[in-house]
Amino acid sequence: MSKIPTQPAKGDTVLFCDHADKVKDWHWWYVRSLAFGRPNGTIGVAQWILACPKCFLASGGKALKVPVAGDTVWDGGKPLIFEKKS
């Protein structure tokens, strides 16, 4: 059994809410292979859904209820996800 990833890897497709450039704290869900349609009619497959705190709360913490504004390919840059110590 393969380990579930904790953050996107270079080349993973990420769906995101409309506030991607406005906040620094995010909620992530690994969705393995989620097919989605774009407004131009093309089809994509995402591995992750990203939500700002506002959209996380509005979705009730449910990945498939996040209002998706777009998609992007993770470029493999610096890690943006850190484990929070309780």
Secondary structure, 3 states (H helix, E strand, C coil): CCCCCCCCCCCCEEEECCCCCCCCCCEEEEEEEEEEECCCCCEEEEEEEEECHHHHHHCCCCHHHCCCCEEEECCCCCCCCCCCCC
